[in-house]
Amino acid sequence: MKITAAVAPAKNQAFEMQEVELDAPKDNEVLIKIVATGVCHTDVAGQEGLTTPFEAVFGHEGAGIVEQVGAAVSSVKPGDHVVLPFPTVVSAATA
């Protein structure tokens, strides 16, 4: 699925809006349509190269609506409104 993401291409570089390919949810994953998000100090630390390798998509603060669930997910279902807790792992997206 094609999505638009704020990508940090390299250490200390500005986020770039890019179209990327998002994998379908794995068995223990949930796909959420994000309707509100924020940037926190953890995202900024990541952008500075302190928490993750690059190229990276950051973001773990948000709220949205569940669109798909993996086969092993039983706590939420499509249509549920959710708030993303910390830590939330963003599934692999590739440019």
ZIGI-V944579 format. One record per run of one state. SS is the DSSP state (2 for helix, 1 for strand, 0 for the rest). FROM is the first residue (numbers start at 1). LEN is the number of residues. Records with the same first field share a line. If there is no record, write none. Layout:
BEGIN
SS->FROM-LEN / FROM-LEN
END
This chain:
BEGIN
0->1-1 / 9-6 / 23-7 / 38-3 / 48-8 / 58-4 / 70-11 / 85-8 / 95-1
1->2-7 / 15-8 / 30-8 / 56-2 / 62-8 / 81-4 / 93-2
2->41-7
END
